[in-house]
Amino acid sequence: MTGKDVSGVLNIDKPAGITSHDVVNRVRELMGRRKIGHAGTLDPMATGVLLICVGQATRLAEYLAATPKVYRATILFGQTTDTYDADGKIVAETDPLHLTRAAVDQAFEAYVGRICQAPPPFSAIKKGGVPLYKLARKGIAIQPEPRIVYVDAIKLVAWNFPEVVVEVVCQSGVYIRSLAHDMGQKLEVGAHLTGLVRIASGKWHLRDAISLQMLAQALANDALRTVLQPKERVLAELPQVILSTQEAQAARFGQSIFRPSPPGASLIAGYDAGGELVAIFDSQETGELKPKKVFNPDC
C-alpha cells in the first residue's frame, strides 16, 4: 500500500513551534501527494489533535471542523500581550495577586454558554484576502468583528496563581486566546495564554493521536492502514442507507435515488454493500435522496 492511492484521516499530535500548514506540508512530503489538508487550525504554540484529511477525505474536512473541541489551556494573569499568547509582545502589566480563586472561577462562568467573542487581531481571518496576522506584523492592526460562539464548559483543573490551567469544552469557532485575554480584561489585570493542548476534536482524542515520526515509520513499514482512519468514520453519526449496485452507480453519476429517510434527517450517508462511502445525500421532501457529495471507490 502506498501513500498515493488512499483516502482517510490522520489524527496527528501536532508539535509546538510549527503551523498547522507546516504539518500538512510534512505529511505531503511523507506520503508523496498533494491532496492533503487539515480540519481546524491550531496556533504554532499549541499542541494536540490536528486532523489531517487525505485524498477524498479532504471533502469531509468541513464536517470534522464543525465538531465540538476540548482544550487544556494554561493562562497567566497579570500580563497582556498583543497576540493574546506567549508568542506576542507584552503591552501591559498589572499585579494580579489580590485575586482569589473564587473571583477567577466567577470570571470563568461569565464565558460559558452563548457569548459574543472578538477573534484576536493576530489571526488567520482574512481582510481583503490577506490574513490579519500578516497585516498586524506590518503594524496594521485590524480588530475583527465580534461573533457569536458557544462555550459548553470551563473547568479549573490546576491553580498555581498567577498561572492557572483550565479545561474548555466548546463548539467550533471559539478562540481560546481570546477567552484568556477577555478573562484578564474582565478581572482588570490582563491575561494571556501560555500553553494550549487540544485534547479532543469530536470523537478524535489525543490518546489515540500519532506523531509525525510515527507516521513516517508506518509508511516505511508499509503499514499506513494502522494509522490512517477510514473516511467513513467521519460520518458515523449520520443516518445511513445501504445502496444497491445500481443505486450506487446512479449516485456516483449525480442522480437522485428514491428512499425513505428518517424523520427530521437532512443529511444521509449512503454506503455500498462493502461499507464504502458512496455519497452524502440531501433528503428531499419529495422522498428523493439527492447527492450532495459523491465519492469514488478507494484503490
N, C-alpha and C positions, 0 to 999 in steps of 0.2 A: 504493500500500500504506500503510495507516495502522497506528498502534500498537495498535489496538483489536481486531484480528481475527487475531492470530498467536500461535504458541507457539514457544518456543525458549530458548536460553541465551545470556546476555551474559557475556563474560569481561572484567570491569571491573578496571582497575588502581586500586584504592582509594587515595585520597589520605590523607595523615596528618591527624589532628586531628578526624576525624568518625567516628561509629559506623557499623557495617555497616547498621543500620536507617536511618541518615541517607541512605546510598546508595540503599537501597530506596525511600525516600520521594522522592528526587530522580528516580529512574527512573520512578516512578509519575507524577510531575508531567510529565515529558517525554513519556511515552507515553500519558498520559490514561487510565490504567486502574489498578484496584486489585489485580488478581490477579497479584502480583509478590512474590517472596521471595528470600532468599539461601540458599546451601547451604554453611554453615561460617563462623562468626563470626570476624572479625578485630578485635582491640582498636583503640580510637581511635588509638593511637600507630602502629600497624602500617600498612604499605602492601602493595600487590601484589595477587595474584589473588584476586578475590572473585567467585564465580559467582552470577549473578542469573538466576533462573528466571522466565520469562514465560508467562502463560496456563497451558495444560495441563502445561507443563514443571515447574510447581511441584510436581506429583505425583511427580516424579522426583528431588526435592531430596535425599531420603534416600540414593539411590544415588550422587549426586555427593559428598555429605558424607562418605561412607564410604571414599572413595578415599585412597591414600597422599598425603602432603604433603611438599613440600620448602621449607625456610625458610633464609634467611640472617639470622643473629641476631648482634647486637653486645652483648657482655656487659662490664660494668665491675665489676672485683673491688675489694673494699675498702669497699663501702657496701651496706648492706641497707636496702630500703625496704618500707613496709607493703603496697604494691601489687605488689611484686616487679619494678617497672619504673620508668622515669624520671619517670612522672607522679605517683608517690607521694611520701610524706614519708620522709626519711632517719631511720631508727630506730637505726642502729648504724654505727660506722666503725672500721676496723682497717687498719693499714698492711699491704699485700699484697706489697710489693716484694721480700720474701725468696723468693717463689715462683719456681720455674723453669718453663720451657716444658714440660719433661718431666713435672713434677708436675701441671701443668694438663692435659696430654694424658692422663695416667693417670687423673685425676679424670673426664674425659670418658668413658673406656672403661667406667667403672662404671655409666654410664647408657645403655649400648647393650644392646638385647635386651628381654626381658620384665621390666619394672620396676613397682614399686609407687609411684604418684605421688599426692600430695595436690594438688588444684587450689588456686589462690590464694584467700584469703579475699575479695578483691575480684574476683568473677567473676559471670557471668550465671547460674550454677547457682542454682536456687530453693530456698528453705526456706519451707514454708507458703505457696507461691505468690508469694513476694517474692524478687527477685534478691538474692544475697548482697552485691553491691556497694552496694545501697541500704541494707541493714542496717548494713554496715560504715561508711558515711558518717554514720550516726546514732550511731556508737560501739558498735554491737552486733556484735562480732567473732565470727564462727562459722567454725571450721575445717572445711572439707568433709571427708568421709570419703575416705581414700585409695582409689585404684582401680588395677587392673592395666591398663597401657598398653604399647605396643610401639614402641621406637625402633630403626629399621633401621641407622642410621649417624650418627656425629657426626664431622665433619672440620674441623680447624683450618685456616682459609684466610688469616687475617691476624693478625699478632702486633704489637701496639703497647701492650704491657703498661703499666698495669693494664687496658687495654681490649683485647679480642680479638674476632675475628669467626669464627663457626663456621657451617658448613652442616649442617643437621639434616634427615635423611630419616626420616619417622615415619608411623605409622598414625593414623587418626582418634582423637581424644580426648586427644592429648598437649598439655599446656600448656607452651609454650616459656618463659614467665615462670617457671613452677615449676622447669623444668630449670636456668635460670640461678640461681635462688635456692638450689636444693638443692646445686648445684656449689659455690656460695660457702660454704654451711654445711659441706660435706664438707671443704673446704680451710681451714675455720676463720677465714676473713677476710670472709665475706659477699660478695654479688654481686647485681647486678640488671641487667635488660635495658634497654639504651639505644636500641636500634633493632631493627626486625624487618620483614623483607620476605618475603612468601610468593611463592616463585619458581614453584611449580607445585602444582596440585591435580589428581592423576590425570594425564590426558593434556592438561590445560589449562595452558598455560605463559605466564609473564609477557611473553615476547617477542611474543606474539600478543594481549595484552590491549589494551583501548582505554580512554581516559579518558572521563569524563562529558561533557567538551566534544566529544569525537569522536562520542559517541552523539547529542548534540544536533544536531551538524552533519549526521549521517547522516539523522536524522529530518527536518530542514529541507530536505534534498535528495531526500526520498522514496527513500532508499537504505538502509532498515533492514536489508534482506536481506544487505547487505555486511558487517554486524557481528553480526547475530543468527544464532547457530548452531542448526541444526535439532535438535529434541528427540531425534530418532533417534540422534544421535551419542552420547548419554549411555549407550546400551545396546549400543554396537557390539561389545563383547566377549562379550555373551551369545550362546548358541546361538540360531539363527534358524529360523523356518519362514515360508514364503510361503503365505498363505491364499487360498483361492478366494473369489469374491464371496459365496457362500453361507456359507462358514466365517467370514468377516469380519463378516457381518451377525449370525450366531449369537453370535459372541464379544462383539460390542457390546451384545447383549441379555443378557450374562452367562451364556451357555450354553457348556458344555464341548464340545470337539471331540476326535475320536479321531485321534491322530497318533503315530507312534513318535518318541521323543525320544532324544538322545544319552545313552549310559550315564553315570550319575552326575550328570546335569544336573537341577537342581531348579527353576531358572527358565528360561523360554524366551521370547524376544521374537517376537511374531507381527506380520508386515507384510502389507499388501495388495499387489496386483500393481504398484502405483506406488511402492512403497518407503516408504509412510507407516505409522507405528506404529499398530497396532490394539489390541494388548493385551500385557500381561505375564502369562504363564501359569505356574501351578504344575504341575509334572509329577507325575502320579499313578501309583501302582504298577499301576493297572488299565489303563494306556495312554491315559487321558484327559489332555487339557490343560485345566486349569480356570482360567478368567480370574481373575487376582489384581487387576489394574488395567486398566481399559478406557479408550480414548482415542477421542474423536470426531474426524472429519476436520477439519483446519485449513481456514479460509477462504482 
